[in-house]
């Protein structure tokens, strides 16, 4: 009888630990799209920018901030399709494969584009322009023949 109680207590303890571990493994979803310091991890591939990823309803949103937390721009993407979000000081200068920047500029790049964010589906670059603005460019990530990829990306 004592052995059966001991086995049940041990089983209960293991189940309790497993369930509590599962509860701690579920992190709250990232929030704060459009904010300077959102409740999300910085996943930037550049030390000069912050990049934050949010996912909702199968759509991935990527926001790019400068080092001071100023929102520069953001895009949403799903299945290779992109849309520019109306957030950030340079949202009018964001380009995607489906959308040119909302405004044209005569400013010229002052340096080569910097990759700010990249995952298996999306790449975002930032290019400083001569008038002090920043051009953000979102494109599908390339995982094949570079010649083929260059024809599919901006």
Residue pairs with C-beta under 8 A, 6 or more apart in sequence:
28 39
29 54
29 55
29 56
30 38
30 39
30 40
30 41
30 52
30 53
30 54
30 55
31 38
31 39
31 40
31 54
32 38
32 39
32 40
32 52
33 52
33 54
33 61
33 63
33 74
33 85
33 87
34 63
34 71
34 74
34 85
34 87
34 88
35 71
36 65
36 69
36 70
36 71
37 69
38 52
38 54
38 63
40 52
40 53
40 54
41 52
41 53
42 50
42 51
42 52
43 51
43 52
43 53
43 117
44 50
44 51
44 64
44 116
44 117
45 51
45 115
45 116
45 117
45 118
46 114
46 115
46 116
46 126
48 66
48 67
48 114
49 64
49 65
49 66
49 67
49 72
49 114
49 116
49 126
50 64
50 65
50 66
50 67
50 69
51 62
51 63
51 64
51 65
51 116
51 117
51 124
52 62
52 63
52 65
53 60
53 61
53 62
53 63
53 117
53 119
54 60
54 61
54 62
54 63
55 61
58 78
59 76
59 77
59 78
60 76
60 77
60 78
60 121
60 122
61 74
61 75
61 76
61 77
61 85
62 74
62 75
62 77
62 117
62 122
62 124
62 138
63 71
63 73
63 74
63 85
63 87
63 88
64 71
64 72
64 73
64 74
64 88
64 116
64 117
64 124
64 126
64 136
65 71
65 72
66 72
66 134
70 89
71 87
71 88
71 89
72 88
72 89
72 90
72 126
72 134
72 136
73 84
73 85
73 87
73 88
73 89
73 90
73 91
73 93
73 94
73 134
73 136
74 84
74 85
74 87
74 88
74 91
74 94
75 82
75 83
75 84
75 85
75 94
75 96
75 122
75 124
75 136
75 138
76 82
76 83
76 85
77 83
77 121
77 122
77 138
80 97
80 121
80 140
81 98
82 96
82 97
82 98
82 99
82 138
82 139
83 96
83 98
83 99
84 91
84 94
84 95
84 96
84 99
84 102
84 138
85 91
88 94
90 133
90 134
90 135
90 136
91 102
92 101
92 102
92 103
93 101
93 102
93 103
93 105
93 129
93 133
93 134
93 135
93 136
94 101
94 102
94 135
94 136
94 137
94 138
95 101
95 135
95 136
95 137
95 138
95 154
96 137
96 138
96 139
96 154
97 138
97 139
97 140
97 152
97 153
97 154
101 135
105 129
105 131
105 133
107 129
107 130
107 131
107 133
108 129
108 130
109 127
109 128
109 129
109 130
109 135
110 128
110 129
110 130
111 127
111 128
112 127
113 125
113 126
113 127
113 137
114 125
114 126
114 127
115 123
115 124
115 125
116 124
116 125
116 126
116 136
117 123
117 124
118 124
118 141
119 141
120 141
120 143
121 140
121 141
122 138
122 139
122 140
122 141
123 138
123 139
123 140
123 141
123 142
123 153
124 136
124 137
124 138
124 139
125 136
125 137
125 139
126 134
126 135
126 136
126 137
127 134
127 135
127 136
127 137
128 134
129 135
137 154
139 153
139 154
140 152
140 153
142 149
142 150
142 152
142 153
143 149
